[in-house]
């Protein structure tokens, strides 16, 4: 009898150990190991160093702001937030070489590279490029007048960067609400997060070919997208005639293109969203109340944006002994 009880206890103990192992594995994977004070002893001045470099780059060109913010988003949605988008390869087969990433402005890459060099001088081999990009993304939001927020740290740099793995992982300007919501949900981001992150379009610019169909070939019954404000459509046509130079770019926010504010949402209400995937946030009744709220309340938008940025920064992160700490952000160590 005692033997049976002993065996039962051992079996229960084994099961408990197995459960504990699973819990540890789940918690240890990714966000569980990120913390705001990750470098408090190993590189205590990292945030100040990055901030200084970002400010210096910003003083040279405003493009630093939208370029760095967009770089962070594109990085996190492919392979996770692991600086895989920073890799350069001689054969042009890296993530940054994919069609969807060719429009990423060089100033974003340069911001991270300059910050990494400064951090390496103070703390060699300690801070990942992925963390530097996350910090720089926060810093450019602040420089543009947006909200400040703490950034969780502890990411490691990824070991995979392939152009072939990008397609289908980034939102398209023609997406409808369901497509947008579904893509963000794959990364643990809610529809509210998606709408808030879309607000980053209050900064930056787009090339004409990304929205030309809304001006010249929208449908068989209407060449111009009827959801576009007529005056705005005329402005866009003037800036982007049919055979426009493909390098021409226009501001995504026609009212305050250099300020991080809630004007993007006010523009959507007025029929002045540049992409179909912008304007649909207002025209679809499922998301319209959120857009209206953000258009009326900068505080509500800023709060939702901060929450969404922190969640975005946890997507697919490598921690512990995963990945590596790159010496040069544009190249794997080995």
C-alpha positions as CSV (number, residue, x, y, z in Angstrom):
1,X,0.0,0.0,0.0
2,X,2.7,2.4,1.0
3,X,4.6,1.6,-2.2
4,X,1.6,2.5,-4.3
5,X,1.1,5.8,-2.5
6,X,4.8,6.6,-3.0
7,X,4.6,5.9,-6.7
8,X,1.5,8.1,-6.9
9,X,3.3,10.9,-5.2
10,X,6.2,10.5,-7.5
11,X,3.9,10.6,-10.5
12,X,2.2,13.7,-9.2
13,X,5.6,15.3,-8.6
14,X,6.7,14.4,-12.2
15,X,3.5,16.1,-13.6
16,X,4.1,19.1,-11.4
17,X,7.7,19.4,-12.7
18,X,6.5,19.1,-16.2
19,X,3.9,21.8,-15.8
20,X,6.6,24.1,-14.2
21,X,8.9,23.5,-17.1
22,X,6.2,24.4,-19.6
23,X,5.4,27.6,-17.6
24,X,9.1,28.6,-17.5
25,X,9.5,28.0,-21.2
26,X,6.4,30.1,-22.0
27,X,7.4,32.9,-19.7
28,X,11.0,32.8,-20.8
29,X,10.1,33.1,-24.4
30,X,10.3,36.7,-25.5
31,X,8.6,39.5,-23.5
32,X,9.0,37.8,-20.1
33,X,12.7,38.7,-20.2
34,X,12.4,42.3,-21.3
35,X,12.8,45.0,-18.7
36,X,13.2,48.7,-18.6
37,X,16.3,48.5,-16.5
38,X,18.0,45.7,-18.4
39,X,21.2,47.6,-18.9
40,X,21.2,49.4,-15.5
41,X,24.5,47.9,-14.5
42,X,26.1,46.9,-17.8
43,X,25.5,50.1,-19.8
44,X,23.7,52.6,-17.5
45,X,23.9,55.5,-19.9
46,X,22.6,53.8,-23.0
47,X,19.4,55.8,-23.3
48,X,21.2,59.1,-23.0
49,X,23.7,58.1,-25.6
50,X,21.1,56.9,-28.1
51,X,19.0,60.0,-27.4
52,X,21.9,62.3,-28.1
53,X,22.7,60.6,-31.4
54,X,19.1,60.7,-32.5
55,X,18.9,64.4,-31.7
56,X,22.1,65.1,-33.7
57,X,20.8,63.2,-36.7
58,X,17.4,65.0,-36.4
59,X,19.2,68.4,-36.5
60,X,20.7,67.4,-39.9
61,X,17.4,66.2,-41.4
62,X,13.7,65.9,-40.4
63,X,13.4,62.7,-42.3
64,X,15.2,61.1,-39.4
65,X,11.8,61.0,-37.6
66,X,9.5,59.2,-40.0
67,X,12.3,57.1,-41.3
68,X,13.3,55.7,-37.9
69,X,9.7,55.1,-36.8
70,X,8.8,53.3,-40.0
71,X,12.0,51.2,-39.8
72,X,11.0,49.9,-36.3
73,X,7.6,48.9,-37.6
74,X,8.9,47.1,-40.6
75,X,11.5,45.3,-38.5
76,X,9.1,44.1,-35.9
77,X,6.5,42.7,-38.4
78,X,9.1,40.5,-40.2
79,X,11.0,38.0,-37.9
80,X,10.1,40.1,-34.9
81,X,11.9,43.1,-33.3
82,X,15.4,41.8,-33.9
83,X,17.1,44.3,-36.2
84,X,16.9,41.8,-39.1
85,X,15.9,44.7,-41.4
86,X,19.3,46.3,-40.7
87,X,21.4,43.6,-42.4
88,X,23.1,44.3,-45.7
89,X,24.3,41.5,-48.0
90,X,26.5,41.7,-51.1
91,X,24.0,39.8,-53.2
92,X,21.0,42.0,-52.3
93,X,19.0,39.2,-50.8
94,X,18.5,40.6,-47.3
95,X,15.2,41.7,-45.7
96,X,15.9,45.4,-46.6
97,X,16.2,44.5,-50.3
98,X,12.6,43.2,-50.6
99,X,10.2,45.3,-52.8
100,X,8.2,46.2,-49.7
101,X,11.3,47.7,-48.0
102,X,13.0,49.5,-50.8
103,X,11.2,52.7,-49.9
104,X,12.6,52.7,-46.4
105,X,14.6,56.0,-46.1
106,X,18.4,55.7,-45.6
107,X,18.2,58.2,-42.7
108,X,16.5,55.6,-40.5
109,X,19.3,53.1,-41.0
110,X,21.9,55.8,-40.5
111,X,20.3,56.9,-37.2
112,X,20.6,53.4,-35.8
113,X,24.1,52.8,-37.1
114,X,25.4,56.1,-35.6
115,X,23.7,55.4,-32.3
116,X,25.2,51.9,-32.2
117,X,28.7,53.2,-32.9
118,X,28.4,55.7,-29.9
119,X,27.0,52.9,-27.6
120,X,29.8,50.5,-28.6
121,X,32.4,53.2,-27.7
122,X,30.9,53.3,-24.2
123,X,29.8,49.7,-23.7
124,X,31.3,47.3,-26.3
125,X,29.4,44.2,-27.1
126,X,26.6,44.8,-24.6
127,X,23.6,46.5,-26.3
128,X,21.8,45.0,-29.3
129,X,20.9,46.8,-32.5
130,X,17.3,45.7,-31.8
131,X,17.2,47.6,-28.5
132,X,18.9,50.7,-30.1
133,X,16.2,50.8,-32.8
134,X,13.4,50.5,-30.2
135,X,14.9,53.4,-28.2
136,X,15.4,55.5,-31.3
137,X,11.8,54.9,-32.4
138,X,10.7,56.3,-29.0
139,X,13.1,59.2,-29.2
140,X,11.9,60.4,-32.6
141,X,8.3,60.4,-31.4
142,X,9.3,62.7,-28.6
143,X,11.3,65.0,-30.9
144,X,8.2,65.4,-33.1
145,X,6.2,66.5,-30.1
146,X,4.6,63.1,-29.3
147,X,4.4,61.4,-25.9
148,X,7.4,60.0,-24.1
149,X,7.3,56.5,-22.7
150,X,9.6,53.9,-21.1
151,X,11.0,51.2,-23.4
152,X,11.5,47.6,-22.4
153,X,15.0,46.3,-23.2
154,X,16.8,43.0,-23.5
155,X,16.2,42.1,-27.1
156,X,18.9,40.3,-29.0
157,X,19.7,40.6,-32.7
158,X,18.3,38.0,-35.1
159,X,20.3,35.6,-37.3
160,X,17.9,35.5,-40.3
161,X,17.4,38.3,-42.8
162,X,15.9,37.2,-46.1
163,X,14.0,39.3,-48.7
164,X,11.9,36.3,-49.6
165,X,10.4,36.2,-46.1
166,X,8.9,39.8,-46.3
167,X,6.1,39.5,-48.8
168,X,2.7,39.1,-47.1
169,X,3.9,40.3,-43.7
170,X,3.5,44.0,-44.1
171,X,0.2,45.9,-44.6
172,X,-0.6,47.0,-48.1
173,X,-2.1,50.5,-48.9
174,X,-5.1,48.8,-50.4
175,X,-6.0,46.7,-47.3
176,X,-9.5,46.9,-45.9
177,X,-10.3,46.8,-42.2
178,X,-10.5,43.0,-41.9
179,X,-7.2,42.5,-43.6
180,X,-5.5,45.1,-41.4
181,X,-7.1,43.7,-38.2
182,X,-6.1,40.2,-39.1
183,X,-2.5,41.0,-39.9
184,X,-2.0,42.9,-36.6
185,X,-3.8,40.1,-34.7
186,X,-1.1,37.7,-35.9
187,X,1.3,39.7,-33.7
188,X,-0.9,40.0,-30.7
189,X,-2.0,43.5,-31.6
190,X,-5.7,44.4,-31.3
191,X,-7.7,46.5,-33.7
192,X,-7.3,49.4,-31.3
193,X,-3.5,49.0,-31.4
194,X,-3.7,48.9,-35.2
195,X,-5.6,52.1,-35.4
196,X,-3.3,53.9,-32.9
197,X,-0.2,52.7,-34.7
198,X,-1.7,53.9,-38.0
199,X,-1.6,57.4,-36.4
200,X,2.2,57.4,-37.1
201,X,1.1,58.4,-40.6
202,X,0.8,61.8,-39.1
203,X,4.5,62.0,-40.0
204,X,6.3,61.0,-43.2
205,X,5.7,60.8,-46.8
206,X,4.7,58.5,-49.6
207,X,5.5,58.0,-53.2
208,X,2.7,58.7,-55.7
209,X,2.5,55.1,-57.0
210,X,1.3,53.9,-53.6
211,X,-2.1,55.7,-54.0
212,X,-2.3,56.6,-57.7
213,X,-5.2,54.1,-58.2
214,X,-7.4,56.3,-55.9
215,X,-6.9,59.2,-58.3
216,X,-7.0,57.7,-61.8
217,X,-8.4,54.1,-61.8
218,X,-10.4,53.5,-58.7
219,X,-13.3,51.6,-60.3
220,X,-15.3,51.2,-63.5
221,X,-17.9,53.7,-62.2
222,X,-15.5,56.3,-60.7
223,X,-11.9,57.0,-61.7
224,X,-11.5,58.9,-58.4
225,X,-12.2,57.2,-55.0
226,X,-15.5,58.8,-53.9
227,X,-14.3,58.6,-50.2
228,X,-11.6,61.2,-51.0
229,X,-12.4,64.8,-50.3
230,X,-12.7,66.5,-53.7
231,X,-10.4,69.4,-53.0
232,X,-7.8,67.0,-51.5
233,X,-8.1,64.8,-54.6
234,X,-7.3,67.8,-56.8
235,X,-4.3,68.6,-54.7
236,X,-3.0,65.1,-55.0
237,X,-3.5,65.1,-58.8
238,X,-1.5,68.3,-59.0
239,X,1.3,66.8,-57.0
240,X,1.1,63.4,-58.7
241,X,0.1,63.7,-62.4
242,X,-0.3,60.4,-64.3
243,X,3.4,60.1,-65.5
244,X,5.0,61.6,-62.4
245,X,8.7,61.0,-61.6
246,X,8.6,57.9,-59.4
247,X,10.9,59.5,-56.9
248,X,8.4,62.3,-56.1
249,X,6.9,61.9,-52.6
250,X,4.2,63.9,-50.8
251,X,3.4,64.4,-47.1
252,X,1.0,61.8,-45.6
253,X,-0.5,64.4,-43.3
254,X,-1.5,67.5,-45.4
255,X,-2.0,69.7,-42.4
256,X,0.8,69.2,-39.9
257,X,3.3,66.9,-41.6
258,X,6.2,67.6,-39.1
259,X,4.3,67.2,-35.9
260,X,3.3,64.1,-34.0
261,X,-0.4,64.9,-33.3
262,X,-3.9,63.6,-33.8
263,X,-4.4,65.6,-37.1
264,X,-4.1,62.3,-39.0
265,X,-7.5,61.2,-37.5
266,X,-9.0,64.6,-38.1
267,X,-7.9,64.2,-41.7
268,X,-9.6,60.8,-42.0
269,X,-12.9,62.4,-40.7
270,X,-12.5,65.0,-43.4
271,X,-11.9,62.5,-46.2
272,X,-8.2,63.2,-46.4
273,X,-6.7,59.8,-45.7
274,X,-3.9,59.2,-48.3
275,X,-4.1,55.4,-48.5
276,X,-7.2,53.3,-48.9
277,X,-6.0,51.5,-45.7
278,X,-6.0,55.0,-44.0
279,X,-9.5,56.2,-45.0
280,X,-11.1,52.8,-44.4
281,X,-10.5,53.3,-40.7
282,X,-13.1,56.0,-40.8
283,X,-15.5,54.7,-43.5
284,X,-15.8,51.3,-41.8
285,X,-18.4,51.5,-39.1
286,X,-16.5,49.0,-36.9
287,X,-13.5,51.4,-36.5
288,X,-15.1,54.7,-37.0
289,X,-15.9,55.4,-33.3
290,X,-12.2,55.0,-32.4
291,X,-11.1,57.3,-35.2
292,X,-13.6,59.9,-34.1
293,X,-12.4,59.6,-30.5
294,X,-8.8,60.0,-31.5
295,X,-9.7,63.0,-33.7
296,X,-11.4,64.7,-30.8
297,X,-9.0,63.7,-28.0
298,X,-5.2,63.9,-28.4
299,X,-4.9,62.4,-24.9
300,X,-6.8,59.3,-25.9
301,X,-4.7,58.8,-29.1
302,X,-1.4,59.4,-27.2
303,X,-2.3,56.9,-24.5
304,X,-3.4,54.2,-27.1
305,X,-0.3,54.9,-29.2
306,X,2.1,54.4,-26.2
307,X,0.3,51.1,-25.2
308,X,0.5,49.9,-28.8
309,X,4.2,50.8,-29.2
310,X,5.1,48.9,-26.1
311,X,3.2,45.8,-27.3
312,X,4.8,46.2,-30.8
313,X,8.2,46.2,-29.2
314,X,7.5,42.7,-27.7
315,X,6.7,41.1,-31.0
316,X,8.9,38.0,-31.8
317,X,11.8,39.2,-29.6
318,X,14.9,37.0,-29.1
319,X,16.2,37.0,-25.5
320,X,18.5,35.0,-23.3
321,X,20.8,32.9,-25.5
322,X,18.8,33.4,-28.7
323,X,20.4,35.4,-31.5
324,X,23.4,37.6,-30.8
325,X,24.6,41.1,-29.9
326,X,25.9,42.4,-33.3
327,X,29.0,44.4,-33.3
328,X,27.9,46.1,-36.6
329,X,24.2,46.5,-37.1
330,X,24.4,45.8,-40.8
331,X,26.3,42.5,-40.6
332,X,26.0,39.2,-38.6
333,X,28.9,38.6,-36.3
334,X,30.0,35.3,-37.9
